């Protein structure tokens, strides 16, 4: 059962609006218990060096918790608020699915329509793929078979080129037989929306969804956003602040060119916490879809087999669908591009919404929204804080201790909660950063340790050799360049070998 003292007590309760790194909270209302539990979890996570971002919980339309931690722009110190613009990644898919259902409600298409009904020259194996199957990721299309290659930031791909590649790619299963999450399928849906409506995808979303729902700042290109509204993205893997700052992402790019078909319909929309709450409200009040279409929108359609989302058994139309501890439905989705991350969690029967948006995504921070929603149903559940990032924990240690303390670092990492170093890039990247900063002793200490942690990686030997060379220790540099060449994996996989050979030749000539 939902673990709240009284619903009225909570929704009358605390609303926190915190500036970046603020250390106090304002709390009102008769029952701040839930607010306090959430706040302790989020603040303890921030102490560990993660950036929680924007977090909100609403019950029956009233805010239970709304808080902002971190900075939208670290150059100016500007914080987040409910109107800060984020890239919401695959949360885009729910808007695509809803747009399809609006067209169904208008009688302009059917969920049983096939690809061959909307495209010419569809190969026989794909001709009978139904819109229903595209919506539930059961079409047999795959992002891994050649029809959907590349990254969000790659050059523009036209609809014609995108569709040609998708239609030429092999299916990984017979349509309708199993779930396989695919971005490509939702871009195909965006193309169908354009063909049926006669409008650009984003234009149709604005007319059919955004304006009726009262959304004010959601879209790709049509909104006249200012840089002062948008969050800049930050890569936590980069210890150099200038390299960590990835800027405004596509806001400027899309002023000059159309949205690439690698993103259109499946990801990359920008939105705000305020708009996503308005979207939930509009769905709850049946202002977007007919009752029949809303039921389809929120229903479980095919077993999903999600391994990393406990409690989610099915995929619906733009939603992962699971069951709450009370036996009611929970609809959830997340999205990200390794820099921005967003998650939305809706309980339609209880009218609960949980939102989490951040501009510094990581594997660790992505569980924040899921942990918070668990707290709503279990009064005894207090999640452990998000663990510190290894790269930041090591950087903090190097700032406090001399390089000859490196042997104490593993125990210190364990005590801090960061745990052991599991990826070779952590010490390699930080070592080069310290080398560039003139902290040669610490750079060598970390890069030496990295070669012990990952003894079979020739690239790490090449990195250590570079550090020795910069320190003027040419004999050691040559030794480790040779070791790096001995660890050539073959078959063209030695991306460091040419550098090692060139540096050995240079050092030998000198």
C-alpha positions, 0 to 999 in steps of 0.5 A, spaced: 500 500 500 502 507 498 506 508 504 504 516 506 501 518 512 495 521 509 495 523 502 492 530 504 498 531 509 503 530 503 500 534 498 499 540 502 507 538 504 514 541 502 516 543 496 523 545 495 526 549 490 534 549 491 539 553 488 545 550 486 549 547 492 544 550 497 545 547 504 538 549 506 531 547 505 524 550 506 519 545 508 512 547 509 505 542 511 503 537 516 507 531 514 514 533 511 516 525 513 517 523 505 520 530 503 525 529 508 527 522 506 527 524 499 531 530 501 536 526 505 538 521 499 539 526 494 543 531 498 547 525 500 548 523 493 550 530 491 556 530 497 559 524 493 560 528 487 554 526 483 550 532 480 542 530 481 539 535 477 532 537 477 527 532 481 520 532 482 514 528 485 507 530 484 501 526 487 494 528 485 497 534 481 500 537 488 508 537 488 510 533 494 518 534 492 521 539 487 528 540 488 534 543 484 541 541 485 547 542 481 548 548 475 545 548 468 551 553 466 558 552 470 561 558 467 556 563 470 554 558 476 546 559 473 542 553 477 536 549 474 529 551 475 522 548 473 523 551 466 530 549 465 531 546 458 534 538 458 535 534 452 530 528 454 532 523 449 528 517 449 522 520 452 521 522 445 518 516 444 512 517 448 510 523 444 511 519 437 506 514 440 501 519 442 501 522 435 500 516 432 494 515 436 491 522 435 491 520 428 488 513 429 483 517 433 482 522 427 481 516 423 487 517 418 490 511 420 489 504 423 494 500 428 493 494 423 496 499 417 502 495 414 509 499 412 507 497 405 500 501 406 505 507 407 511 506 403 513 504 396 518 498 394 518 495 401 521 488 401 517 482 402 519 481 409 517 488 411 511 489 407 506 486 413 510 490 419 504 493 422 504 500 426 502 496 432 509 492 432 513 499 431 510 502 437 511 496 441 518 494 439 516 488 436 517 489 428 523 485 427 527 491 425 534 492 429 538 498 430 544 492 430 543 490 423 545 496 419 539 500 418 541 504 424 548 506 424 552 512 427 551 517 433 546 523 435 552 528 433 553 525 426 552 528 420 545 529 417 541 523 414 535 524 410 529 521 410 530 517 404 537 515 406 534 513 412 529 509 410 533 506 404 538 503 409 532 500 414 528 497 409 535 494 406 537 491 413 535 484 415 530 483 420 532 479 427 526 476 428 519 475 425 514 481 426 510 480 432 514 475 435 518 478 440 520 485 443 527 488 441 528 495 443 529 499 437 530 507 435 529 505 428 522 503 429 520 510 432 523 514 426 519 510 421 513 512 425 515 519 425 515 518 417 508 515 417 506 521 422 509 526 416 506 522 410 499 521 414 498 528 417 502 532 411 506 536 416 513 536 419 513 531 425 515 537 430 509 541 427 504 536 428 506 534 435 506 541 437 498 542 434 496 535 436 500 534 443 504 540 445 499 546 445 493 542 447 497 539 453 499 546 455 507 545 453 511 551 453 518 549 451 518 542 448 520 541 441 526 540 436 527 547 432 520 551 433 521 553 440 525 560 440 530 558 446 535 562 449 541 559 451 539 562 458 534 557 459 538 551 456 542 546 461 549 545 458 551 538 458 557 535 462 561 529 461 563 526 468 569 522 465 573 528 463 577 531 468 579 537 465 573 542 466 573 545 459 573 538 455 567 536 460 563 542 458 559 539 451 555 545 450 548 546 448 548 540 444 543 541 438 540 547 440 545 551 435 545 546 430 538 545 429 537 553 427 541 551 421 539 544 419 533 539 419 533 534 425 537 528 422 533 522 421 537 518 426 533 522 432 527 524 429 521 521 432 526 516 437 530 521 441 533 528 442 527 532 444 528 538 449 523 539 454 523 542 461 520 539 468 514 544 468 512 541 461 513 534 463 508 535 469 503 538 464 504 532 459 502 528 465 496 532 467 494 532 460 494 525 460 490 524 466 485 529 464 484 525 458 485 532 454 490 528 448 487 521 447 480 518 447 479 513 452 480 507 448 487 510 445 489 512 452 488 505 454 492 502 449 497 507 450 498 505 457 497 498 456 502 492 456 503 490 449 509 485 449 513 482 454 520 486 454 525 482 457 528 488 460 534 486 465 536 492 468 529 495 470 526 490 475 519 490 475 518 492 468 515 486 465 512 489 458 513 494 453 507 498 451 506 504 446 512 508 448 512 506 455 515 500 459 510 497 463 510 494 470 506 493 476 507 497 483 507 494 490 499 495 490 498 491 484 497 497 480 500 499 473 507 503 473 509 506 466 516 509 466 521 511 461 528 513 461 532 517 455 539 519 455 545 521 450 551 519 455 551 527 457 543 528 459 539 523 462 531 524 464 527 519 467 519 519 468 515 514 472 507 515 472 502 511 476 495 513 473 491 510 478 494 513 484 496 519 479 503 520 481 508 522 477 516 522 479 521 526 474 528 526 474 533 530 469 540 531 469 545 534 465 551 530 467 549 523 466 552 516 468 550 509 470 550 511 477 546 517 477 540 514 472 537 510 478 535 516 482 528 516 480 527 509 480 530 509 488 525 515 489 519 512 487 520 506 491 520 510 497 513 512 495 511 505 497 515 503 502 516 507 508 522 503 511 526 504 504 532 509 505 536 508 499 544 508 499 546 514 496 549 514 489 556 512 489 562 517 488 565 517 481 571 513 481 575 518 477 572 524 481 574 520 488 581 519 485 582 526 483 580 528 490 585 523 493 591 526 488 589 533 491 590 531 498 596 527 498 603 526 495 604 521 489 608 517 494 601 515 498 598 512 491 599 505 495 593 507 500 589 509 494 585 502 493 583 502 501 581 510 500 576 508 494 573 502 498 572 507 504 569 512 500 564 508 496 567 509 490 570 501 490 575 499 485 577 501 479 573 497 474 575 501 467 582 502 464 580 509 462 579 512 469 586 512 471 589 513 463 584 519 462 586 522 469 593 521 468 594 525 462 590 530 465 595 531 471 600 530 466 598 536 462 597 540 469 604 539 470 603 534 476 608 529 473 609 525 479 602 523 480 601 522 473 606 517 473 604 514 479 597 513 476 599 510 470 603 505 473 598 503 477 593 502 471 598 498 468 598 493 474 590 493 474 590 491 466 596 488 465 594 486 458 592 493 455 598 495 450 595 502 450 596 503 457 603 501 456 604 507 451 600 512 456 605 510 461 611 511 456 609 518 454 609 520 461 616 518 462 618 521 456 615 528 458 619 527 465 625 526 461 626 519 463 627 516 456 630 509 458 623 507 462 619 511 456 623 506 451 622 500 455 614 501 456 614 503 448 617 496 447 612 493 452 606 496 448 608 493 442 609 486 445 602 487 447 599 488 439 593 484 439 593 484 431 588 484 426 589 492 426 587 493 433 593 496 435 591 504 435 597 506 439 603 502 435 604 507 430 605 512 436 609 508 440 614 506 433 614 514 432 616 516 439 621 510 440 625 513 433 625 520 436 628 518 443 633 513 439 635 519 435 636 524 440 
